[in-house]
Amino acid sequence: MSAENKETAALSEADRLLYVEVLKQQRLRGEVAKQFLAAATYPNVESAALQLRYILELIPLAALIANREWVEPVAAAFDRKDPTEARKLVKRVNPEYWPVPGERTSYVRDGPDQRGRHEFVGIRDGFLTESEWASEWGYVK
């Protein structure tokens, strides 16, 4: 493997690990929001809304991990409270940025080494869609 290919592979692995960390942060923030909502006092609901807003901002920003030069313009659009512009910028860079919800259905061991893998099935209902995203972001801002 050439030195250039090794550097590209290293960057790709670094980007993959960063993306995994963003997904973990989204999950953690979702769990925290649920805890706040369980004790539905005004400050807790407000705190839950803040966590949800961060999650909604992390979705498009995560799609830019491999295109870091676009993070600043998207973050600036959020600062201007313009989620539609932020979404347009992200979509220009990564047209398929919106996460596809799925559910783990089984664990399968296959191949010569019998390593396992999870199987997933797509979920169609009960999740925020890309078309709903901007209005929900505005609702929790």
Rosetta silent file (secondary structure, phi, psi, omega in degrees, C-alpha in Angstrom):
SEQUENCE: MSAENKETAALSEADRLLYVEVLKQQRLRGEVAKQFLAAATYPNVESAALQLRYILELIPLAALIANREWVEPVAAAFDRKDPTEARKLVKRVNPEYWPVPGERTSYVRDGPDQRGRHEFVGIRDGFLTESEWASEWGYVK
SCORE:     score description
SCORE:     0.000 S_00000001
   1 L     0.000  132.155 -178.930    0.000    0.000    0.000 S_00000001
   2 L   -70.161  164.154  179.463    1.391    3.395   -0.991 S_00000001
   3 H   -62.084  -38.458  179.653    1.981    6.117    1.593 S_00000001
   4 H   -64.635  -42.099  178.337   -0.900    8.141    0.109 S_00000001
   5 H   -64.973  -37.439  177.738   -3.291    5.170    0.390 S_00000001
   6 H   -64.186  -41.738  179.547   -2.210    4.583    3.998 S_00000001
   7 H   -64.681  -43.204  178.420   -2.902    8.239    4.834 S_00000001
   8 H   -62.745  -42.457  178.890   -6.335    8.085    3.164 S_00000001
   9 H   -63.514  -40.207  179.559   -7.144    4.850    5.014 S_00000001
  10 H   -65.006  -42.651  177.697   -6.066    6.433    8.311 S_00000001
  11 H   -63.489  -40.704  179.708   -8.230    9.484    7.669 S_00000001
  12 H   -62.968  -41.143  178.137  -11.149    7.271    6.763 S_00000001
  13 H   -66.484  -40.198  177.620  -10.752    5.300   10.001 S_00000001
  14 H   -63.396  -42.494  178.237  -10.472    8.537   11.980 S_00000001
  15 H   -64.395  -39.870  179.181  -13.615    9.848   10.294 S_00000001
  16 H   -62.683  -44.417  179.544  -15.429    6.600   11.012 S_00000001
  17 H   -65.256  -38.533  177.259  -14.485    6.768   14.696 S_00000001
  18 H   -64.347  -41.243  178.869  -15.572   10.412   14.883 S_00000001
  19 H   -62.782  -42.473  177.875  -18.916    9.512   13.301 S_00000001
  20 H   -60.148  -40.961  178.900  -19.398    6.701   15.835 S_00000001
  21 H   -64.012  -39.093  177.864  -18.734    9.200   18.645 S_00000001
  22 H   -64.339  -41.014  177.712  -21.344   11.589   17.226 S_00000001
  23 H   -63.210  -40.605  177.291  -23.878    8.744   17.109 S_00000001
  24 H   -62.296  -41.062  179.709  -23.066    7.876   20.726 S_00000001
  25 H   -64.093  -39.910  177.414  -23.565   11.518   21.696 S_00000001
  26 H   -61.569  -45.742 -179.918  -26.955   11.545   19.957 S_00000001
  27 H   -62.064  -46.266 -179.801  -28.023    8.400   21.806 S_00000001
  28 H   -61.736  -44.162  179.259  -26.811    9.741   25.166 S_00000001
  29 H   -63.485  -35.653  176.376  -28.574   13.067   24.657 S_00000001
  30 H   -64.332  -41.573  178.383  -31.767   11.178   23.778 S_00000001
  31 H   -64.935  -40.602  178.885  -31.537    9.179   27.004 S_00000001
  32 H   -65.199  -42.767  178.678  -30.964   12.352   29.017 S_00000001
  33 H   -60.082  -41.489  177.830  -33.953   14.040   27.335 S_00000001
  34 H   -61.237  -40.549  179.154  -36.155   11.063   28.274 S_00000001
  35 H   -64.374  -42.392  177.572  -35.018   11.357   31.897 S_00000001
  36 H   -62.050  -41.573 -177.349  -35.824   15.065   31.952 S_00000001
  37 H   -70.924  -24.213  178.641  -39.252   14.421   30.455 S_00000001
  38 H   -63.764  -31.194  176.242  -40.006   11.716   33.020 S_00000001
  39 L  -112.304   81.251 -166.494  -40.069   14.458   35.676 S_00000001
  40 L   -76.684   59.304  170.870  -42.038   16.968   33.636 S_00000001
  41 L   -88.660  162.165 -177.258  -41.390   20.171   35.555 S_00000001
  42 H   -53.880  -50.810  179.993  -40.821   23.344   33.541 S_00000001
  43 H   -60.843  -35.104 -179.815  -37.012   23.386   33.947 S_00000001
  44 H   -69.375  -40.258  178.523  -36.835   19.695   33.021 S_00000001
  45 H   -64.787  -41.060  177.357  -38.940   20.124   29.889 S_00000001
  46 H   -62.248  -42.577  178.190  -36.773   23.063   28.873 S_00000001
  47 H   -65.553  -38.706  177.099  -33.626   20.971   29.438 S_00000001
  48 H   -63.077  -41.196  178.764  -35.103   18.111   27.418 S_00000001
  49 H   -61.813  -38.559  177.805  -35.823   20.535   24.554 S_00000001
  50 H   -63.146  -43.672  177.869  -32.192   21.665   24.630 S_00000001
  51 H   -61.614  -42.071  179.053  -30.983   18.062   24.371 S_00000001
  52 H   -64.577  -38.453  177.872  -33.350   17.469   21.458 S_00000001
  53 H   -62.621  -44.046  177.268  -32.087   20.575   19.703 S_00000001
  54 H   -59.624  -42.296  178.554  -28.509   19.337   20.011 S_00000001
  55 H   -60.095  -45.799 -178.341  -29.555   15.975   18.570 S_00000001
  56 H   -64.391  -31.643  176.924  -31.276   17.688   15.638 S_00000001
  57 H   -77.570  -31.563 -179.796  -28.151   19.744   14.935 S_00000001
  58 H   -69.221  -27.701 -178.485  -25.867   16.723   15.192 S_00000001
  59 H   -58.694  -58.370  179.940  -27.746   14.860   12.437 S_00000001
  60 H   -70.343  -33.780 -179.893  -26.656   17.126    9.563 S_00000001
  61 H   -65.565  -34.161  177.516  -23.313   17.995   11.139 S_00000001
  62 H   -63.153  -32.464 -179.678  -22.431   14.293   11.413 S_00000001
  63 L   -68.660  -11.142 -178.189  -22.989   13.994    7.667 S_00000001
  64 L  -102.661    6.950 -176.569  -20.143   16.475    7.160 S_00000001
  65 L   -54.600  -41.067 -179.905  -17.431   14.610    9.047 S_00000001
  66 L   -83.811   -2.517 -179.275  -15.647   13.695    5.818 S_00000001
  67 L  -131.103   63.035 -171.286  -16.235   17.233    4.452 S_00000001
  68 H   -58.720  -29.536 -178.219  -15.008   19.417    7.278 S_00000001
  69 H   -63.858  -15.688  179.704  -14.792   22.593    5.179 S_00000001
  70 H   -92.258   -9.625 -177.434  -18.619   22.646    5.095 S_00000001
  71 H   -63.373  -45.314 -177.349  -19.057   22.507    8.886 S_00000001
  72 H   -60.929  -47.253  177.827  -18.478   26.245    9.395 S_00000001
  73 H   -62.248  -35.516  178.833  -21.107   27.400    6.837 S_00000001
  74 H   -69.810  -44.200  177.760  -23.665   24.961    8.278 S_00000001
  75 H   -61.472  -36.878  177.945  -22.892   26.029   11.859 S_00000001
  76 H   -65.408  -37.903  177.000  -23.240   29.665   10.730 S_00000001
  77 H   -62.963  -41.074  175.799  -26.674   28.874    9.271 S_00000001
  78 H   -62.368  -42.064  179.005  -27.693   27.426   12.644 S_00000001
  79 H   -60.547  -34.736  178.101  -26.376   30.580   14.356 S_00000001
  80 L   -81.063    2.203 -178.241  -28.581   32.638   11.998 S_00000001
  81 L    59.646   44.999 -179.437  -31.481   30.370   12.995 S_00000001
  82 L  -123.360   76.129 -177.312  -31.847   29.199    9.387 S_00000001
  83 H   -65.064  -27.862  178.866  -32.240   25.412    9.481 S_00000001
  84 H   -64.574  -43.179  177.331  -33.481   25.329    5.876 S_00000001
  85 H   -65.485  -41.738  178.032  -30.197   26.830    4.650 S_00000001
  86 H   -57.893  -45.518 -179.224  -28.220   24.436    6.879 S_00000001
  87 H   -63.838  -41.654  179.505  -30.101   21.484    5.372 S_00000001
  88 H   -61.323  -42.794  179.366  -29.534   22.744    1.804 S_00000001
  89 H   -62.713  -46.093 -179.452  -25.788   23.055    2.419 S_00000001
  90 H   -63.702  -43.626 -178.074  -25.548   19.559    3.895 S_00000001
  91 H   -63.705  -32.590  177.582  -27.653   18.068    1.104 S_00000001
  92 H   -63.895  -39.163 -178.390  -25.366   19.670   -1.498 S_00000001
  93 H   -81.161  -40.439 -173.789  -22.367   17.888    0.023 S_00000001
  94 L  -139.562   85.670 -175.194  -24.074   14.633    1.007 S_00000001
  95 L   -57.684  -24.112 -179.102  -27.460   14.088   -0.730 S_00000001
  96 L  -108.519   37.983 -175.136  -28.132   10.934    1.310 S_00000001
  97 L   -70.101  -25.796 -171.851  -27.200   12.426    4.685 S_00000001
  98 L   -69.287  126.956 -178.439  -30.483   11.663    6.418 S_00000001
  99 L   -64.612  144.100  177.819  -30.138    8.585    8.659 S_00000001
 100 L   -98.622  115.593 -178.055  -32.300    5.595    7.798 S_00000001
 101 L   -68.505  140.943  179.168  -33.932    4.244   10.968 S_00000001
 102 E  -146.422  165.332 -179.650  -33.546    0.559   11.552 S_00000001
 103 E  -130.441  133.151  177.968  -34.079   -2.053   14.183 S_00000001
 104 E   -70.057  125.940 -177.159  -31.763   -4.909   15.040 S_00000001
 105 E  -107.664  -31.260 -178.076  -33.707   -8.104   14.417 S_00000001
 106 E  -161.212  168.639  177.079  -31.239  -10.933   14.907 S_00000001
 107 E  -120.263  121.523 -174.149  -27.641  -11.955   15.386 S_00000001
 108 E  -115.957  132.168  173.368  -26.257  -14.262   12.728 S_00000001
 109 E  -102.977  122.390  179.683  -23.033  -16.251   12.871 S_00000001
 110 L  -149.473  177.562 -179.298  -21.720  -17.026    9.431 S_00000001
 111 L    82.275  169.892 -176.674  -18.545  -17.297    7.399 S_00000001
 112 L   -64.544  -29.364 -179.078  -15.547  -19.521    7.984 S_00000001
 113 L   -93.998   -0.499  178.702  -14.619  -17.840   11.268 S_00000001
 114 L    57.321   28.182  173.873  -18.233  -17.827   12.544 S_00000001
 115 L   -70.079  146.128 -176.699  -17.976  -14.157   13.430 S_00000001
 116 E   -93.941  161.959  173.787  -21.350  -12.697   14.075 S_00000001
 117 E  -148.156  150.650  177.555  -23.193   -9.768   12.626 S_00000001
 118 E   -87.435  142.199  172.355  -26.446   -8.075   13.446 S_00000001
 119 E  -101.838  142.342 -178.028  -29.216   -8.007   10.884 S_00000001
 120 E  -124.180  151.871  174.518  -31.317   -4.887   10.617 S_00000001
 121 E  -126.894  140.269 -179.966  -34.706   -4.105    9.141 S_00000001
 122 E   -66.895  148.206  177.688  -35.832   -0.631    8.123 S_00000001
 123 L  -114.339  131.955 -175.917  -38.460    1.168   10.203 S_00000001
 124 L  -100.075  -28.127 -173.744  -40.989    3.341    8.410 S_00000001
 125 L  -120.709  154.854  173.157  -43.078    4.922   11.177 S_00000001
 126 L    89.598   10.672 -179.292  -42.457    6.680   14.461 S_00000001
 127 L  -130.026  152.226  179.027  -39.276    8.544   13.533 S_00000001
 128 L   -64.957  130.966  177.723  -38.486   12.080   12.533 S_00000001
 129 L   -96.396  163.721  178.408  -38.275   12.485    8.756 S_00000001
 130 H   -59.790  -39.366 -178.518  -36.019   14.850    6.863 S_00000001
 131 H   -68.751  -23.710  178.994  -39.027   16.926    5.770 S_00000001
 132 H   -88.565  -15.650 -169.249  -40.126   17.362    9.426 S_00000001
 133 H   -57.408  -50.788 -174.463  -36.657   18.189   10.705 S_00000001
 134 H   -61.885  -41.826 -179.102  -36.526   21.991   10.206 S_00000001
 135 H   -68.401  -35.778  177.549  -39.871   22.627   11.886 S_00000001
 136 H   -68.269  -39.331  176.328  -38.926   20.404   14.830 S_00000001
 137 H   -59.579  -44.793  179.264  -35.581   22.190   15.154 S_00000001
 138 H   -64.225  -33.053 -179.217  -37.463   25.479   15.236 S_00000001
 139 H   -67.489  -37.056 -176.696  -39.856   24.126   17.823 S_00000001
 140 H   -97.212    1.555 -178.689  -37.114   23.220   20.319 S_00000001
 141 L   -74.624    0.000    0.000  -34.824   26.211   19.706 S_00000001
